[in-house]
Amino acid sequence: MIYKATVPAIPIPDTDLFSFLLESNEFNQSKDLNSPLNIDGESGKSLSWNYIRQQSSLLATGWKQNVGLSKGDTVAIFAPNQIDHAILYLSLLGAQCTISPGNPAYTEAEFEHQITNCRASALVTVAGLLPVLLNITDKIGLPRSKIFLFGDKQVEGCRPYHSIKGTTEVSAPIQGSRGDDVAFICYSSGTTGLAKGVMLTHGNFIAQILQSVRVDPENEGDADDVILGFLPFYHIYGLTSLVFNAYYKVTPVIIMARYDLELLCQLVEKYKVTLASIVPPVAVHLAKAPIVTKYNLSSIRLIGCGAAPLSREHIEALAKRIPAKLVQGYGMTETTSGVISQGVEGGVAGSIGILSPNMECKIINTEGKEVGDDQEGEFLFRGPSIMKGYYNNDKANAETFTTDGWMRTGDVGKYDSKSGEFFILDRIKELIKFKGFQVAPAELEAILTGLDIVADCCVVGLYDESQATEIPRAYVVVQPNVEANEKTAKLINDYVTKNVTNYKKLRGGVKFVSAIPKSPSGKILRREVKEWLKEE
Ligand code: AYL
């Protein structure tokens, strides 16, 4: 059984994302394009739609003429959310470059993996990250003339990116660009293994924008809408909802460089925020943290929540505090963000909603057979927002795509015939989600086995109800001559902490076991390890 979207299909133009966003549409025709669009929450500084359009058009020429970048060159970007992020992204798309955004809180090894894996020809970052990034770029021979900064200062031979502006604007549509060209290489571990480059095309983003507008009439928005912008712009969720969709719909974004609950509440009150894209742990903060009651958050009319499961209890607790409509969405980096979401009209508690226009879903059981209504199985998707593939990784592509073009998700769910909505129930892939961030068990296991005292290990996600998130827990077999005690556990935990970015820490602790269950071929039997969690 193939599930097709119940909302009418929409035509997706075969053009480039830069031109698509800049051309006139139903939203930008009716709004004041000189009013503040991207507003820095802390300083209040703002940029208008028109300013962003003009600056990105001039910079697009500059990347080509003054830096020598050309079609297909990849530019890696590591920075917390900046007020001019949209200018940078749009300008690089206008210059036909591919953008590889990454987490600014990465460790040196994590940065190096992404920079080398995506084969970056240039890099944009903030001054504070230069020391660690220059270690890598000097080593791999990426010259400082190809490293650019947000902000106004020139540091260590690296120029502000806006200084490379050309004198003429690039003209849209961009000559020689097509919807199938790769716009972004985002990093995701997919259903297994280490972070892989997800190739998302201009067409994927255009489809995603049009789908998000059409999947629900309410998404077409109010003239007075203002959206909260704390989700990171390097992750697909923030990138789509806060950068491109907001630009398309001319919805002002209150930008936050990082998540801070009190600042968030202050900004909602000050700017009368109406829309909030959040993740489950933030829903719990809003529902439970005492500080929230000090502020007037009644301007919020719609909350979108995705990236990890949100329980019914948390939905109800949030509704008591903030009487806004809550809609859940489900998606992946590989699907260019949401592919199933609750319509504002519908939305059975606990469901993830209905398919986006033009998308198809099938559900398969453990034998690979398609199942029908009300039966559990793995979701597979087909449609215009599905990634082009993993960059330079035939093995992962062969594992992820079926020969007839369906993409496996590693997520288990069902189609509920009574409500006509999809439900997500489980995850069969290795992935752990800490507060919406991906943690790949394989990566932590590789780090752990790098320690002499570790003979074998397995990392799984332990659900922490109070924070509404999974936390990584390691089961470790120590070498015969090593004592399995608290001191050893601390040593192991500290070692991992030193080698990973904050959200990958072993917050679920280290537990010692005598053996890790394996299949005859040596593959970890994660299901069995997860059973141990239930015994606690
Ligand atoms: P990635 N419920 C349960 N699990 C979810 C949900 C959800 N609503 N959404 C995402 N996941 C899990 O690449 C699931 O395991 O993208 C999925 O395979 O960081 C994995 O997260 C993908 O993780 C939107 C807009 C969701 C964005 C997103 C987040 C995409 C996260 C809905 O409308």
Residues whose N, C-alpha, C, O or C-beta is under 5 A from the ligand:
A	BS01	AYL	S188 Y237 C305 G306 A307 A308 P309 G329 Y330 G331 M332 T333 E334 S337 G338 T409 D411 I424 R427 G436 Q438
